[in-house]
Every structure is written in structure tokens, then in C-alpha cells.
Amino acid sequence: MAQTLLITGASTGIGEATARAAAKAGWNVALLARSKDKLDKLADEIGDGALAIECDVTDREQVASAVSQTVEKFGGLDGVFANAGKGVSNPGVEDGDPDEWHDMIHLNILAVLYTAHATLPELKKTKGHFIVTGSKAGREHFKGSIYSATKWFVHGFAGNLAEEMREWQGRCTVISPGMVDTPFFDEAKPTKLQPQDVADAVVFALEQRDTSCIREIHLMPND
């Protein structure tokens, strides 16, 4: 029986690439995002092993419903990739936009917590794996960057969650990329990390033997 991976932010970029890579590796994939058209197209391309769920992951009830739909469709949940995230248009603290911070913090921090809270009971049944997208910005200091601070939270949370999950042989991994060529940026960056590079790292973490938990994978563009 195929294992099942739930992915947030699955409609583009890293999430989309991971959905394709996981499906190719034999996983069922539950695809969560707000862009229904993109999700439906991706699910059609992947085939029967994909489930598209329109979901705002900053809404706890929608996240809980998506988890229920996934388990009902595939019979369980073995992995989660909490990938949804965003940056801001106005950098810095003094010149930053608190409304932008509000939306970013809800997506980059609270949505990760909601996703973990909703999926852990299912992952506990399968001794499953929780993976979250961190960043180089969550390991280093960037002048006035609130985005960086949200990723510092993600890195800290991932370590803490790994300690909680190991009590029942579950695993938690933070994927920490440098600059990735995704729609996150306005201009294409062909010499930077590609979404497929990050997707391969996710699948690598998922496919470790039971005795191994990769706590962090840090990737940098090789340019």
C-alpha cells in the first residue's frame, strides 16, 4: 500500500516539484493550496494518486478538514510537508508594513503550527514524518528582516517538534534552502537552486531507514 504525503503550498514552486517527485517515488499526494485551478491541473497530471484540496492553511478548520479528506481518501497519513510561506514587499522594520507582517506571520508561523497540530494524531499512528520549509534566512541574520525572523522560528520549532515526535519514533526535518528559482521572486534565477533540487531533498529525508532521522538539510546554490 502506497504511503501518503500531504503538501501545503502545493500549487507552484517547491510544493509542486515535491508533489511530482513524491508521486514518482510511489507516494500518494494530497495537494493543499488556495489556487484551485493550478491544483486541479497538477492533480490531473499526477493521476489517481493525487488529491487536490483547496485550502487556506491559515484557517484551522480548513486545515483539519483537509487532513480528514486525505485520510478518508488514502486510508492514512505517513508524511507532511509544511511548505506554504511568503515574504514581504517592504523590507526592514522601520520602513516595513505591519499589515504585511501580520499576513506573513500567520502563513509562515501559525499555518505551520496549525498543520502540525492537525496532522500529528495521524502521523502518530504511522510513526510518520513532518517536514517543514525553513531557509538560509533562518540560520543567519539579515538586516531588519521580519521574514528571516519567521524562518528562525521555523528552525527552532522543527528541532523542538523532532524531540516530541521521537517519543513515538516519528521524525521531523527542516529543509533549509538558499535562494531558489521560484515564483517567490519576480525575475527568473536559472543559476540558483531549482525547485526540483529541494524536492529531491524532501524525498531523500522521507526515504531514510527507520533508524535515521535527518533533522536538517541545508542546500545552497552552486553558482
Helices and strands as residue ranges (DSSP letters): E 4-8, H 13-24, E 28-33, H 36-46, E 50-54, H 60-74, E 79-82, H 98-105, I 106-110, H 111-126, E 129-133, G 136-138, H 146-165, G 166-168, E 171-177, H 195-206, E 216-219
